[in-house]
Amino acid sequence: MRKIVSILIISVLVLGIVGCSKDGGNSDLKVSMVTDVGGVNDESFNQSAWEGLQKAGKELGVKVSYQESHQDADFQPNIEAATDAGNNLIIGIGYKLSDAIKEAAEKNSEIKYAIVDFSYDDTPGGTPDNVVGIVFKQEQPSFLVGYIAGKMTKTNKVGFVGGMEGDVIWAFDYGYQAGVKYANKDAEVLRQYAESYTDAAKGKAIATSMYQQGADIVFHAAGGVGDGVIEAAKEQDQYAIGVDKDQNFKAPDNVITSAMKRVDVGVYNVVKDLKEGKFPGGTTVVYGLKEGAVDIAPTSDKHVPKEILDEVEQLKKDIIDGKIVVPYNEDTYKEFIKTLQ
């Protein structure tokens, strides 16, 4: 009997060793992300990143976690907590973490880091060898939803609500304006920034004002502020356009499309690269329509007529082929508008 038990124990141990080593010894890889102030359940940017990291955990066998930030002052201590926890890769979600990530990377050369929505390429010293930047051409899906807004507006007046001014949101803003004008030169775009990513009440107030001024479609690129924009659309019985994720579920009768920015794709890919020993440190990885990381929402066909969606498909091809170069800031927008005149 003892002999049989011993054999069983040895068999279990052997199977356990084999099971642990089937991924090439990388099962002990630990990856953590630090959110921006919107939190991990923002149903937008941070949540998309976490979904990508969860997918990496499930499919690649790495251990994943997150540190949630509620204010800017949380960034550094959250990165330090992720460092102390023995993570091999720490991902900062959003350009606001860029200073804290670079500081940590310079102190801890043995740890890998990633930053979403920021490139160190043009900063003094460039991108550290243990850091990769993950950026998106958010102007591209913004152009597409702007085109939809320009085609569908009945008042020739639409709106844009931005979070905080800066390169990332300017790309949403000017890409959207360009799309509206490409579809409808006579359309007017009302624009306002909330200077927040969390103040839903302010988003609601801004959008309500736009609807009362005659706008019938408002696009937001503002994180949690956008919840207020969508709430205003429901109350005013008007249309809204979501961002980052497909936000139609928030108001199925009012959110006609969303400018999707697949942060989850970027996060998953950088973890996959690390797992495979191909971490692209010292570089910036750029994702756009060509890479399948930005697009309009799959639920767009609920409200957007088929003929407009067919036109959007052609626009995608034209953007990928370089026939349309979407502007991403005020200067490139001014140049773009000259081509329409």
N, C-alpha and C positions, 0 to 999 in steps of 0.2 A: 504493500500500500504506500509506504514511504517513498519507494522507488518511483511509483507512478506519479505521486504528487511532485517529486523533484523534477521529473521529466516535463510535467505540465508547466511548472514555474519557469524552467529554462526555456520552454517553447514560447511562453508569453513574453519573456525578456527579449528573446531573439526577434520576435515579431515587432515588439516595441521599437527596437533599435532600427530595424528595417523601415518601419513606418516613419520614424523621425528623420531618416536620411533620404527619403524619396525625392525631396526638392533640392538636392544638391547642397544641403547644409544651410540653406537660407531661411529655414523656418523660424529662426530666432531674430530675423530682421524686425526692427521696431520703427514705426513711422508715426509721427504725430503732426497734427496741424493746429495752428493758432488762428482763431477766427478774427475777423474784423468786428467792429462794435455791434453789428447787426445780430450776432449770435448764430448758433448752429442751426436753429430752426426758423430762419428768416424766410423760408419758402422761396429763396432766390439764390443769391451769389454764394453765401457760406454753405447753405444746405446742399447746393450742387457739388461743392468741393468735398463735403463730407460723404456724399453718395459715391463719388469717385474713389475716395479712400476706403470706404466700406467694401466696394467692389474689389479693390486691390486686396483687401484682407481676405475676402472670400475666395477669390480666384487664384491669388498668388501665394497665399499662405503666410502673409506677413501679419505682425501684430500691429493694430492701428488704434489710435486714440485721438482726442482733441482737447485743446485748452480753449475755453470760451472767454472772449473779451467783452466787457460791457462799457469800457471807456478806453481812451488812448493810453492812459497810464497803466493799463493792464498788459500791454504788449510785451514789454521787457520782462516782467516777472513771469508771464506765461511761457515765454521762450526759455527762460531759465529753468522753469519747472519741467518743461519737456526735455531740456538738456540733462537735468539731474536724474530724470527717469531712464536714462540710457538709450534714448532714441538714436537710430542711425541716420535718419532723415527727418528734418523739421521743416514744415511748409508754412509760410506766412501767407494768409489769404487776404490779399488786397495791398494796394500801393502804400497805404498808411503805415504798414509794418516794415517798409523798406529800410529805414534807418536802423531799427532794432535788429532786423535779420542780418544786415551787413556787419553790425557791431559784434553780434554773437559769432558770425562766421569767422571773423578775424581773430577772435579769442579761442575758437575751438576748431582748429584746422582738421581734426580727425573726424568731425561730424559733417554730414552733407546737409545743405539747406536749399530751399526753393522759395521763390517769391512770385506770387500771382499778380499780374497787372503792373509789373514794373521791370524795367531793364536798367542795369548798371553800366551798360556798354558806353554811354556817353558821360559817365561820371568820372571824377578823378580816380585813377587807379583801375578803372574798368570793373568787370565782373570778377569777383574772387574765384579761384579755381575750385572751391568746394561749394559754389552756389550756381544754380541755374535760374534764369528768369523765364517765366511763362506768361506770354502776352497774347492778346487776341485782337483780331481786326473787327472790333465791335461796330465800327462804322458800316460794315457790310450788311449784317442783318438789319441794322437801323435804316439803311437805305431802302431795303426791301419793304419794311413795315411802313416807311414813309411813303413809298410808292402806293401801297395799299390805301393809306389814309388819303393821299391826294386824289386817288380814283374814286373813293367811296364817300368823301365829304359831300354833303348836300348844301352846306352853308358857305363853302369855300374858305372855311376858317378852322384850323386845327391847333392843337397845343402840344407843348413839350414841357415836362417838369423834370428838372435835374436835381441830383443830390447835392454834391459839392463841386464847385468849379475846379477844373484841372484836366489834364490830358485825356484821362479815361472817359470822363463824362462828356467832354467836348466832342469826342469821337462819336458817341451816341447822338449828341445834339446835332452836329453838322452833317453827319451821315443821314439822319432823319430828315433834316431840312432839304438836303439835296434830293432825296427820294421823293418828297412831296412836290418839289418844284419840277422834277423830271417828269412826273405824272401830270402835273397841273400848274402851269406857270402863274395862274391867277390866284392860287390858294395863298392865304396868309397864315403864318405860323406864329402863334403866341408862345413866348418862352419865359420861364422863370425858374430860378434855382432856390431850393429850400435851405441850402447850407446845412444840411443834415441828412443822415441816412436812416434815422430812427423816428423822426417826428411825424407820425401819421396824421395828426390833427392839422399840421401845417400843410401837408400834401393835400388833404381834403379841402382846406380853405383855398389853396391856390387853384386846384382843379375846378372847384365850384365857381370861382370867379371867372375862369376861362369859359366854362359852359354858359354862364350868364352873359358873357360878352359875345356869344354866338358860336363858339367852337363846338363841334359835334363829335370830335374824336381827340383824345388826349393820350399821348405816349409818355410813360414815365421811365426814367433810368435813375432810380433813387432809393433802392433797397426798401426798407420798411416804410419810408415816406410814401411809397407807391401803394401801400394798403389803403391809405387815405384817398389817393387818386381814384382807385377802383371803387371805393365806397361812394365817392362823389358821383361817379358814373352811374352807379345803381340808383342813387337818390334822384339824380337829374334825368334818368332814363336816356342816357347817352352812351357812347362807345368809349372804351379805353383800350390801350395796347400795353401788354405786360412786358417784362424784361427777364433775361437770364434763363428762367425756366418757362415752360408752358403754363401760364397763369390763368387760363380759361376757367379752371376749377374754382377760382375765387369768386367769379361772377359769370356763370355760363352764358347768360343772355347779353352780357355787356362787353366782355373782353374778346375782341374779334380776332386778335393774333398776338404774338409775343415775339420780341427780338431775342432769340435764344443764343446764349453764349455758354458753350459746354465746358464750364470750368471742371466738371467731373472728368472729361476726356483728358484735359491737360494734367490733372492730378494723377489719374490712373497711369498715364503714360510715363510720367517721371518716376513713379514707383516701380513700374515694370522695367524701365531702363536700369534702375539701381539693382533690382533683383538679377538682371541679366549681365551685370557688370559693365553697362554702357552709359553710366551716369554722365550727362553732357555738361559737366562743370565748367565754369568760365564762359558759358554761352547763354544766349537768349533764344528760346524756342517760340516761334510765331505760329498761331493757329488762325485759320480763316475758313472761307467757304471751300477752298480747294482741299483742305484737310478734313472737311466734314465736321468741324467743331463749332460752326455758327450756322444759323438758319432761321426760318420762321417756324412757328409752332405747328405741330402736326394737326391740331384742332382747328386750324385756320379755315378749313373747308366748311365749318359749321355756319360761318357768317360771310365769308368772302366769296363772291361769285367765281365760278370756275374759269371764266374767261380772264379774270384778273390774275388768278393763280397760275394760269398758263403763261401769262405775260411775265409773271415773277420768275417762273422756271427759265425763261429765255434770258431774263436779267441776270440770273445766277451764272449762266454760261458766259454771258458777256463780261461779267466781273472776273470770273476765273480766267478767261482768255485775255484779259487786259484791255478789252474794248471800252469798258467803263472803269475809270479809276475813281473810287469813292473818296470824297474829302473827309478829313479827320480833325480839322481845326478851322479857325476863321480864315486864315490865309488861303488854304487849299480850297475852301468853300467858295471864296470870292473868285478864284480862278475857274472853278467848276461852273459857276453861274454864267460866266462869260461865254462858255461853250454852248449855252442854251439860248443865247440871244440872237 
